[in-house]
Amino acid sequence: QVQLVESGGGLVQAGGSLRLSCAASGRTFSDYAMAWFRQAPGKEREFVSAISWSGRYTTYAESVKGRFTISRDNAKNTVYLQMNSLTTEDTAVYYCAADRTMGSRPTSYAYWGQGTQVTVSS
């Protein structure tokens, strides 16, 4: 089992930045690829970004490419999502997820955090 706890969400004005963190426990963190997904009200959960176990490989949704950066610190068992140039379209609950291999679909991940709310005001 892997336990994931997100933090860092909040209210920010359009154009601002936030940094989300996801702390993992329970298993060897560096064995797992990590990802961020988000879900806005009335919408399906969508892929945001993923990072390989080593941090060498990353992938992003087109909607966040160039604005968001995913990173991880295996010594701290934590994955981060730096979000810049936020728009109201980024408003959602953000979830981190873990599994042995990278993927861009929710079904690719067995372990999930509880989510953290990000609200971007205009």
VOTORLO-159937 format. One line per 3 residues: number of its first residue (from 1); their letters; for each residue y negated, z negated, x negated of N, C-alpha, C. Coordinates in steps of 0.001 Angstrom, whole numbers. Each point is the difference from the previous one (the first is absolute). Example, Ala and Ser with C-alpha at 12.3 -4.5 7.8 and 13.67 -1.06 7.14 Angstrom:
<sites>
1	AS	5690,-7800,-13190,-1190,0,890,-1200,0,-900; -1050,720,350,-1190,-60,-820,-1090,-730,770 $
</sites>
This chain:
<sites>
1	QVQ	1200,0,-815,-1200,0,815,-1253,0,-851; -987,716,471,-1307,24,-646,-1027,-461,1029; -801,-951,-380,-1081,-453,865,-1314,558,-521 $
4	LVE	-801,520,912,-1267,629,-351,-1133,-636,799; -1080,-325,-681,-1156,-602,655,-1255,752,-428; -662,627,966,-1228,742,-279,-1214,-922,120 $
7	SGG	-1043,364,-709,-1279,-701,111,-1112,951,-408; -1230,-409,291,-1148,776,-442,-668,827,1076; 573,21,1196,-637,739,1073,-1269,-683,465 $
10	GLV	-734,690,853,-1233,-579,523,-876,1048,631; -1249,-375,218,-998,882,604,-928,512,-1093; -196,1306,-25,-856,613,-1015,-778,1135,645 $
13	QAG	-1165,260,-499,-793,1117,506,505,1319,-567; -230,1054,735,352,1332,-476,-641,264,-1359; 797,574,-882,-460,232,-1361,352,-1103,-963 $
16	GSL	452,-1107,532,350,-1147,-825,1410,75,-543; 396,-1093,-645,1303,-76,-668,721,-1285,362; 1307,69,-72,858,-1170,130,1181,168,-935 $
19	RLS	553,-1130,-420,1214,26,-811,1064,-830,694; 1069,667,393,1117,-695,614,1011,-396,-1077; 642,-1122,234,1070,-464,-875,1243,-253,827 $
22	CAA	1145,161,-640,1267,-306,648,860,-732,-1020; 258,-1265,279,796,-830,-893,1455,4,460; 891,236,-935,1427,86,314,757,-1179,-583 $
25	SGR	1057,-368,680,879,-1064,-493,1408,257,508; 948,-642,-625,1362,44,489,962,801,-835; -441,1108,-554,852,842,-839,-825,460,-1194 $
28	TFS	623,712,-915,-700,512,-1166,-978,1082,419; -1262,-317,-84,-1051,888,501,67,1369,-646; 278,34,-1280,-29,1269,-718,1192,895,347 $
31	DYA	902,-451,824,1094,842,476,-418,871,1168; -1184,-264,563,-379,610,1258,-1216,902,-112; 92,1146,669,-1186,788,287,-767,-705,1106 $
34	MAW	-1306,166,-34,-858,-657,982,-880,1036,687; -385,-312,1218,-836,940,751,-960,-755,904; -1030,708,387,-931,-477,1028,45,974,1169 $
37	FRQ	49,-563,1183,-107,741,1247,-1126,-632,810; -428,703,1024,-999,-569,899,274,445,1426; -480,-811,925,186,305,1409,-1252,-377,771 $
40	APG	-597,1006,604,-1175,-214,844,459,-194,1438; -816,-624,834,393,-231,1400,350,1302,695; 1142,15,663,423,1163,757,551,1139,-831 $
43	KER	129,-226,-1308,508,1050,-885,1271,-449,-692; 722,963,-516,1212,-316,-748,-360,-510,-1392; 933,-728,-574,-188,-455,-1366,25,1199,-932 $
46	EFV	-989,59,-906,-103,1162,-871,-8,-411,-1471; 515,885,-798,76,-209,-1440,-1388,61,-619; -237,-887,-957,-1259,1,-741,242,343,-1470 $
49	SAI	902,-756,-631,219,193,-1432,1290,-685,-416; 576,471,-1114,1207,-621,-538,-51,32,-1515; 747,-911,-615,40,-93,-1453,1424,-310,-429 $
52	SWS	435,632,-1075,1359,-224,-492,128,-1393,-608; 1232,-390,-310,240,-1350,-499,-748,-266,-1297; -140,1049,-821,-674,-156,-1292,-1504,164,101 $
55	GRY	-461,569,1100,-1411,329,130,-352,1368,-540; 997,690,-532,-276,1289,-626,-315,1080,1031; 631,-103,1161,-188,1042,1019,-706,-594,1214 $
58	TTY	-971,747,493,-711,-399,1211,-151,1206,908; -153,-277,1272,-228,1065,967,-924,-522,1087; -776,904,580,-1012,-381,984,6,951,1190 $
61	AES	-380,-546,1146,-286,855,1144,-1261,796,-297; -65,1199,543,-1171,847,-248,-1278,-672,471; 96,-764,1054,-1200,-606,590,-627,-1068,-895 $
64	VKG	748,-511,-983,-546,-1061,-853,-83,413,-1465; 509,1170,-315,21,459,-1382,-1422,74,-551; -188,-567,-1174,-1316,-13,-622,-840,-1201,384 $
67	RFT	424,-737,1025,-747,-1195,423,790,-1284,-219; 1311,76,152,872,-1174,-144,794,111,-1292; 283,-1154,-585,834,-55,-1201,1036,-1109,140 $
70	ISR	1251,364,-189,1076,-987,37,354,-383,-1434; 314,-1259,-194,414,-472,-1321,915,-1201,189; 665,-390,-1075,871,-1161,80,-18,-759,-1313 $
73	DNA	253,-1282,121,119,-868,-1166,1359,-692,122; 984,489,-723,1344,-543,139,106,-1432,-535; -887,-359,-885,-4,-1379,-498,-469,-979,1074 $
76	KNT	-810,497,925,-533,-843,1078,694,262,1337; 982,894,-7,725,340,1233,-947,426,1111; -979,807,-350,-1037,353,954,-314,1498,-78 $
79	VYL	-214,579,1168,-483,1374,92,-1374,-40,657; -848,923,-422,-1386,23,473,-325,1348,628; -993,-28,874,-564,1230,528,-1516,-136,-45 $
82	QMN	-603,707,-935,-1457,35,-104,-509,1097,916; -851,-377,936,-493,943,999,-1508,132,-150; -454,1190,-320,-1423,277,-170,-462,1018,1037 $
85	SLT	-1302,87,163,-605,972,930,666,-60,1370; 142,-1197,500,689,-194,1271,-786,617,1154; 736,512,959,-584,541,1218,620,-715,1205 $
88	TED	-590,225,1158,529,-645,1201,1432,455,293; 347,1175,-488,1359,523,192,1039,-812,-768; -424,-789,-944,920,-837,-779,316,-1323,698 $
91	TAV	-641,-267,1111,261,-1234,737,1436,-20,503; 727,-1044,-371,1422,-113,359,539,-1321,-523; 1214,-309,415,755,-1050,-662,764,657,-1150 $
94	YYC	-141,-572,-1175,638,550,-1195,1216,-844,-352; 1110,694,-233,1267,-643,-314,485,437,-1377; 560,-933,-753,712,424,-1195,1487,-11,283 $
97	AAD	716,812,-748,1427,178,213,693,179,-1342; 1282,-321,-30,775,87,-1238,1380,569,264; 469,773,-968,1391,447,19,341,536,-1387 $
100	RTM	1244,356,-191,456,413,-1330,-579,1349,-440; -305,866,969,-520,1315,-357,-1293,262,756; -825,872,-541,-1267,372,625,241,914,1181 $
103	GSR	-877,-98,989,51,902,1127,-1310,-66,743; -191,904,924,-1242,24,773,219,-243,1483; 1205,-344,372,279,-309,1395,301,-1482,158 $
106	PTS	-396,-592,1100,300,-1431,205,1477,-321,-108; 840,941,416,1441,-243,-43,536,-42,-1425; -822,376,-973,424,-52,-1402,-16,-1413,-561 $
109	YAY	-594,-936,732,-222,-1345,-533,678,-1057,855; 719,-871,-671,744,-1044,701,-801,-1280,172; -957,-216,-889,-731,-1271,-1,-1470,232,285 $
112	WGQ	-548,-858,835,-1380,151,467,-727,-1334,5; -1300,69,-261,-842,-1161,184,-479,-90,1443; -811,-1011,261,-465,-240,1361,-1260,783,334 $
115	GTQ	-640,544,-999,-1187,827,209,-1291,-766,-191; -1046,726,-351,-1339,-561,-127,-979,978,637; -918,-539,785,-930,842,756,-1144,463,-883 $
118	VTV	-269,1288,52,-1186,580,-638,-841,637,1096; -1238,-440,97,-923,543,987,-1230,528,-715; -293,1275,236,-1160,640,-622,-1020,280,1095 $
121	SS	-1172,-558,-145,-1044,178,997,-956,1102,-423; -570,673,1000,-913,1111,-304,-1420,-477,-177 $
</sites>
